[in-house]
Amino acid sequence: MTHIIISKALAWCAVINIGLLLWWFLFFILAHDWTYRFHSKWFKLSIEEFDRIHYKCMALFKVSIFVFNLVPYFALRIVG
């Protein structure tokens, strides 16, 4: 595999992951009450705990996108 193929794959991974993060955020904002009611059937969570969990997971996912997709992509672009 050449660095060009790998950088293209990393770019598409970043685009897909950012799209998933954006979808998650929009769904969380626009369907918050429905999502909370849906999950509260299985887990005993307060609204504050529910929001905190989603906020932390979205932050972790965003950092993971930077570390595993964008940083290697830009490193390959600089080297190549």
PyMOL commands that set and color helices and strands:
alter all, ss='L'
color gray80, all
select helices_A, chain A and resi 3-30+32-40+47-79
alter helices_A, ss='H'
color red, helices_A
deselect
rebuild
show_as cartoon
